[in-house]
Amino acid sequence: MNLVLVRLLLGTLAASGLLLVVRWVAAVRSGAARGHGPPTPLGIVIGFVTNFFDTLGIGSFATTTTVFRLTGLVRDELIPGTIIVGHALPVLTQALLFISAVAVDPWQLTVLIVVSMIGGWIGAGIVSSLSRRAVQLGMGGALVAAAVFMMLGMLGLFPAGGTALAFGPRAFAIAVAVNFALGALLTLGIGNYAPSLIVFSLLGMEPRAAFPIMMGSGAFVAAIAGIRFVGKGRVAWQAALGLTTGGIPGVLVAVWLVTSLPLGILRWVVLIVVFYTAVGLLRAAMKRGASDGDVAPADRESQPQIR
């Protein structure tokens, strides 16, 4: 039964990716994809590098946005759609490979992905009334504190994260609540990779086992959002194709690295990722406070984010 469930999950992921490809091809053939053309070498390099680090848990939205703005490759109003569409297939590749290669309880994996999607759906109306800056400050501070405890554990000064491939009943209940909340926070543009890694590790799970959960959640969101962006034409097509073309090889290299690293080294990689994400959240919150104050996200532009 577990094998059937895994195959069903993989099949659903593959089908969502196929739907995106079909919608993309239809847009090109109909002429709706204006400016579509072969990817540039720079676009391919950006796709490879950002998806390599995304597969390690760092995330790709902020890094890709930064590069696009520095190079002027994509107009600001097209950046969200370009990133969602361009990274969707690499993220799906991440999920497919990690679900296939990393041992994790398939029932728990499925439930956690589903509750994340439900959290995103419900949270769109509830969480969007909160201040994005307040959430960034809270998440950033919480990640710093959790990372400190994780580092103390790895130094033998505090109980470290576990090595389990499945949660116990109590830990699973907490994980469900956390993944629901993280799905809701995606509507604020708060990535789920680093929080998932740190929380699941502190709940006793081996870091590698967290990758299929967080990537499966992100993959479904990316595919669904990507189809909507393609339909609206809010995409810089050439740049999106570059992200996809370079992104999939970047994922393949990074997956090999993650699955081959010893657990001790992987924990330090996770720690670096968490600190990086926490600093990014806190800096973004400080900049937002200095530029537009603590304004509710409903009163300012909203940019979708995969991570």
C-alpha positions in Angstrom: 0.0 0.0 0.0 2.9 2.3 0.8 4.4 1.7 -2.6 1.0 2.5 -4.3 0.8 5.7 -2.3 4.2 6.8 -3.4 3.5 6.0 -7.0 0.2 8.0 -6.8 2.0 11.0 -5.3 4.8 10.8 -8.0 2.2 10.4 -10.7 0.2 13.5 -9.5 3.4 15.5 -9.4 4.4 14.5 -12.9 0.9 15.2 -14.2 0.9 18.7 -12.7 4.3 19.3 -14.5 2.9 18.0 -17.8 -0.1 20.4 -17.5 2.3 23.3 -17.1 4.3 22.2 -20.2 1.1 21.8 -22.3 -0.1 25.2 -21.2 3.3 26.8 -22.0 3.5 25.1 -25.5 -0.1 26.2 -26.2 0.8 29.8 -25.3 3.8 29.7 -27.7 1.9 28.3 -30.6 -1.0 30.7 -30.2 1.3 33.7 -30.2 0.4 34.7 -26.7 4.0 34.1 -25.5 5.4 37.3 -26.9 9.1 37.6 -26.9 9.6 33.8 -26.6 12.9 32.6 -27.9 15.9 30.3 -27.0 17.4 30.9 -23.6 20.5 33.1 -23.3 23.7 31.6 -21.8 23.3 34.1 -18.8 19.7 32.8 -18.3 20.9 29.2 -18.2 23.7 30.0 -15.7 21.2 31.8 -13.5 18.9 28.8 -13.6 21.7 26.4 -12.8 23.1 28.3 -9.8 19.8 29.4 -8.2 18.3 25.9 -8.4 21.5 24.3 -7.2 21.3 26.3 -4.0 17.5 25.9 -3.9 17.9 22.1 -3.8 20.3 22.6 -0.8 17.4 24.4 1.0 18.4 28.0 0.5 15.5 28.9 -1.8 15.6 30.5 -5.3 13.1 33.3 -5.2 15.2 36.0 -3.5 18.4 35.1 -5.2 16.8 35.1 -8.7 15.0 38.3 -8.0 18.3 39.9 -7.0 20.1 38.7 -10.1 17.2 39.8 -12.4 17.3 43.3 -10.9 21.1 43.6 -11.1 21.2 42.5 -14.7 18.0 44.2 -15.9 17.1 40.9 -17.6 13.5 41.0 -16.6 11.1 44.0 -15.9 10.1 44.2 -12.2 6.4 43.6 -12.9 7.2 40.3 -14.7 9.7 38.9 -12.1 7.2 37.0 -10.0 5.6 35.1 -12.9 8.9 34.5 -14.6 10.4 33.0 -11.4 7.3 30.8 -10.7 7.1 29.5 -14.2 10.8 29.2 -14.8 11.5 27.4 -11.5 8.4 25.2 -11.5 9.8 22.2 -13.4 13.1 22.2 -11.5 11.2 22.2 -8.2 9.1 19.3 -9.5 12.3 17.6 -10.4 13.5 18.1 -6.8 10.4 16.6 -5.4 10.3 13.6 -7.7 14.0 12.8 -7.0 13.8 13.2 -3.3 10.6 11.3 -2.9 12.1 8.5 -4.9 15.6 8.5 -3.4 15.1 9.5 0.3 13.4 7.1 2.7 10.5 8.8 4.5 7.1 7.5 5.6 4.8 7.9 2.6 1.6 8.4 4.7 3.2 11.2 6.7 4.7 12.7 3.6 1.3 12.8 1.8 -0.6 14.2 4.9 2.1 16.9 5.4 2.0 18.0 1.7 -1.9 18.1 1.7 -2.1 20.2 4.9 0.5 22.6 3.5 -1.7 23.1 0.4 -4.8 23.5 2.6 -2.9 26.0 4.7 -2.0 28.0 1.6 -5.6 28.0 0.4 -7.1 29.1 3.7 -4.2 31.3 4.6 -4.6 33.4 1.5 -7.6 35.1 3.2 -6.5 35.0 6.8 -2.7 35.5 6.9 -2.9 38.2 4.2 -4.4 40.5 6.8 -1.2 40.4 8.9 1.8 42.7 8.5 4.4 41.1 6.3 7.1 42.9 8.2 5.9 41.6 11.6 5.9 38.0 10.2 9.4 38.5 8.8 10.6 39.7 12.1 9.0 36.9 14.0 10.1 34.2 11.6 13.7 35.6 11.4 14.0 35.8 15.2 12.5 32.3 15.7 14.9 30.8 13.1 17.9 32.4 14.8 16.9 31.0 18.1 16.2 27.6 16.7 19.5 27.6 14.8 21.4 28.5 18.0 19.8 25.5 19.8 20.7 23.3 16.9 24.3 24.4 16.9 24.5 23.9 20.7 23.2 20.4 20.1 25.8 19.6 17.4 28.5 20.9 19.8 27.2 18.5 22.5 25.9 21.3 24.7 22.2 20.7 24.0 20.1 17.6 22.7 20.7 17.5 18.9 18.2 16.8 16.2 17.3 13.2 15.6 18.0 10.5 12.9 14.4 9.2 12.5 12.8 8.8 9.0 9.3 9.1 10.4 7.7 11.1 13.3 6.3 9.7 16.4 2.6 10.4 17.1 3.1 13.5 19.2 5.8 14.9 16.9 3.7 14.2 13.8 0.8 16.2 15.3 3.2 19.1 15.8 4.6 18.7 12.3 1.1 18.8 10.8 0.3 22.0 12.6 3.7 23.5 11.5 3.3 22.6 7.9 -0.2 24.0 7.8 1.1 27.3 9.1 4.0 27.3 6.7 1.6 26.7 3.8 -0.4 29.7 5.0 2.8 31.8 5.3 3.6 31.1 1.7 0.8 33.6 0.8 3.0 36.3 2.5 6.1 35.3 0.4 7.7 33.5 3.4 9.7 30.5 2.2 9.1 27.1 3.8 12.4 25.4 3.2 14.5 26.6 6.2 11.7 26.5 8.7 10.8 23.0 7.7 14.4 21.9 8.0 14.9 23.3 11.4 11.5 22.3 12.9 11.5 18.8 11.6 15.1 18.3 12.7 14.3 19.5 16.3 11.3 17.1 16.2 13.7 14.2 15.8 13.7 13.7 12.0 16.9 13.3 10.0 17.4 16.4 7.9 17.5 14.4 4.6 14.0 13.1 5.3 12.6 16.6 5.5 13.6 17.4 1.9 10.8 15.3 0.2 8.2 17.0 2.5 9.3 20.6 1.9 9.9 20.1 -1.8 6.7 18.2 -2.4 4.8 21.0 -0.8 6.6 23.6 -2.9 6.3 21.6 -6.2 2.5 21.5 -6.1 2.3 25.2 -5.3 4.8 26.1 -8.1 3.0 24.0 -10.8 -0.5 25.4 -10.0 0.7 29.0 -9.7 2.8 28.6 -12.9 -0.2 27.5 -14.9 -2.0 30.6 -13.8 0.8 32.9 -14.7 1.2 31.4 -18.1 -2.5 31.9 -18.7 -2.2 35.6 -17.8 0.9 36.1 -19.9 2.8 37.8 -17.0 6.0 36.1 -17.9 9.4 37.0 -19.5 9.4 33.9 -21.6 13.0 33.8 -22.7 14.2 34.3 -19.1 11.8 31.6 -17.8 13.1 29.1 -20.3 16.6 29.9 -19.2 15.7 29.1 -15.6 14.1 25.8 -16.6 16.9 24.8 -19.0 19.7 25.5 -16.5 17.7 24.7 -13.4 17.1 21.0 -14.0 20.8 20.1 -14.3 21.5 22.2 -11.3 19.0 20.2 -9.3 20.5 16.9 -10.4 24.0 17.9 -9.2 22.7 19.2 -5.9 20.5 16.1 -5.2 23.6 13.9 -5.6 25.5 16.2 -3.1 22.7 16.2 -0.5 22.1 12.4 -0.7 25.8 11.6 -0.5 26.8 14.0 2.3 27.4 12.4 5.7 24.7 13.3 8.2 27.1 15.4 10.4 28.2 17.6 7.4 24.6 17.8 6.2 23.5 19.2 9.6 26.1 22.0 9.3 24.9 22.7 5.8 21.3 23.0 7.2 22.5 25.3 10.0 24.2 27.6 7.5 21.0 27.6 5.4 18.9 28.5 8.4 21.1 31.4 9.5 21.2 32.7 5.9 17.4 32.6 5.7 17.0 34.2 9.1 19.3 37.1 8.2 17.5 37.6 4.9 14.1 37.8 6.6 15.4 40.2 9.2 17.1 42.5 6.7 14.0 42.5 4.5 11.8 43.4 7.5 14.2 46.3 8.4 14.2 47.6 4.8 10.4 47.3 4.6 10.1 49.2 7.9 12.3 52.0 6.7 10.7 52.3 3.3 6.9 51.9 3.8 6.3 51.3 7.5 4.4 48.4 9.0 1.7 48.2 6.4 -0.6 45.2 5.9 0.2 43.2 2.8 -3.3 43.8 1.5 -2.4 47.5 1.1 0.7 46.9 -0.9 1.8 44.8 -3.9 2.0 41.0 -3.3 4.6 38.8 -4.9 4.1 35.1 -5.0 7.0 33.0 -3.8 7.9 29.3 -4.2 10.1 29.1 -1.1 
